Amino acid sequence: MPEGKQVQSMFSGIAGRYDLLNHVLSGGIDFYWWRRMAKASGAKPGLRYLDVAAGTGDSSIALARRGAEVVSTDFTHAMLRLGPAKFAKKRKDHLIFASADADAQRLPFKDASFDGLTICYGIRNVEKREAAYAEFLRVLRPGGRLTILEFSTPVIPGLRGLYTWYSLKVLPKIGGWLSGDRSAYEYLPDSIRKFPKQKELAAELEVAGFREVTWTNLTGGIVALHSGMK
């Protein structure tokens, strides 16, 4: 796995085309995944959420649409800078969007500051997940919920083979053509293959100290939602 600085550099290089690539490469189903994540998180008015590795802010917007106050964070500045403008186009008076520079392994927030914490497609890029889990627990209030949306392992055999072919052969070509950086989209399927499967990730969260850990497969397991309580 690339180290933090390499990840920052890679995502900085594709920031301007990141949203377009997400929509094209997922066939537009990424909007559905955002909605499912926000619903699973329990976000609602009166609650404060930290969205870690928020990128350009789609995950934060999904949470804010449910009425929660959202602090949107990412350590890749080029990605994070795009978030407020996107939110301004869609915001309603009761929604709040804030931004902060934060590494998942060293969050600049006080203990027990948030009712919920989300991380979407980001935990896979963290060098030391155990350090990130400890930080998530620290900043969550008692009873707070962690929600992870991440690429995972398809559970349908035919879909698994098709997805493997697509991610290895098609995704790097299209991603490289649209972003100008093929290496970023070669890294993506490689990082997914090395990432823990659904049950293994759930076990990691339990070992880290989260309780009531569950997961739900979306789109046949192409992505999965994991949840755990402090």
Buried (B, 14 or more C-beta within 10 A) or exposed (E): BBEBEEBBEBBEBBBBBBBEBBBBBBEEBBEEBBEBBBBBBBBBEEBBBBBBBBBBBBBBBBBBBBBBBBBBBBBBEBBBBBBBEBBEEEBEEEBBBBBBEBBBBEBEBEEBBBBBBBBBBBBBBBBEBEBBBEBBBBBBBEEBBBBBBBBBBBBBEEBBEEBBEBBEEEBBEBBBEBBEBBBBBBBBBBBBEEBBEBEEBBEBBEEBEBEEBEBEBBBBBBBBBBBBBB
